[in-house]
Each structure stands twice: as C-alpha cells, then as structure tokens.
C-alpha cells in the first residue's frame, strides 16, 4: 500500500502537467486564430509577438538561400526554402518562401528587385538533443535557429525570428507557399484524463486490496 503512494503521486503530477499544457496550447491556438484574422502590419523596430501577420519590404538574396527540414508531399521528398530578405538599415530577415522538391526537375522562381512579402512571424528555435544535425556545407538545416543559420551563411547578425510566406500556390510554380498559419493539435485533455484515470484505477486497486486483507484478517 505504501509502495503505491509514489506511483500515485507521479500519475497525479503527470495529469496536472498535461492540464497545464492544455491551457498553454489553448492560449497558443487563440493567438493563432486572432493573428490569422488580423490585417498584416509593417515590421518596424519593435519585435512583434510570435505568429503576428507581417508586411515586409526588401530584396531577396538568392545567393544565400538554404533548405530547412524534410517534408514528403505526394511521392516527392522536399524541404522549406529559406531566403534572406535584405532591408535598408536593418538586419537580414530569413524568409521561409515555401516547399520545394529535392529533385529539381523544374525551376524555382527568384524575384528580382524590391518585393513586398506577406506572412507570419516564426519564432527561432534551439536544437534539441534528438534533432538532426545541420549541414552548412550543403546548406541543409533541420532546426530554425536564425543566429546559427546566419553565421553559417556569413551574414553576420540576422533578425532573431523568421517570416513564413502565406499565399496561394500558382500552378506548378515553386516554391509552394503555406496557405495558412499552423494549427497544432491539442490532445492534452485526453492525456490528462488518461493519467488521472490511471491514478483513480490505482486507488481502486489499493482500496480493494486493503479491504480484502481486512476481511481475511477478521
């Protein structure tokens, strides 16, 4: 019976942790929903909140474009195309222009001159211990760490966040942009109920066992 107490404490702690994750995810989804319906705002000196829709003007530096991640679409392996956007008087901004296949059987569009890009702010990330290793030589990265990518490209200091282009795909034109903000799943309520359910089951087993022992001792 005493041995069950640590297990019960762990199960309750896991359930409570998942409830905390549930509230956090609900807040993220609410902010994503608000950002998706808001009008894009110009990027100024103040850093916007994550997932804010932005309107940014600059010039693409196609000579320093890189690939990010790995993503299969249909039967083709591909990745997200990252291109620095150069702006007067500001650090370069890494723009995630969209998905491109690794087998380059068709050309990628490379707009020249000044462009105005609409998208949402993507926060930078730190590589986890299970993350795939970046390969700066082939310009293939798996973690969206703007500072690390900027250093690898010799760009110096870059903006600590990126911009994900949102738009409609035009025929077979590459890259294929995102069509909406990300919508992460929110399974945490189910996880919390599972852990709490296991805790209640454990309590029931302990009570039944204690009752049986008490009856046998009479």
Secondary structure, DSSP 8 states (H G I E B T S, - for coil): -HHHHHHHHHHHHHHHHHHHHHHHHHHHHHHHHHHHHS--EE--SS---TT-EEEEEEEEEEEEEEEEEEEEETTEEEEEEEEEEEETTEEEEEEEEEEEESS--S-B----SEEEEEEEEEE-----TTS---BTTTTEESS--HHHHHHHHT--SEEEEEEEEB----TT-BSB-B-S-------HHHHHHHHHHHHHHHHHHHHHHHHHHHHHH-
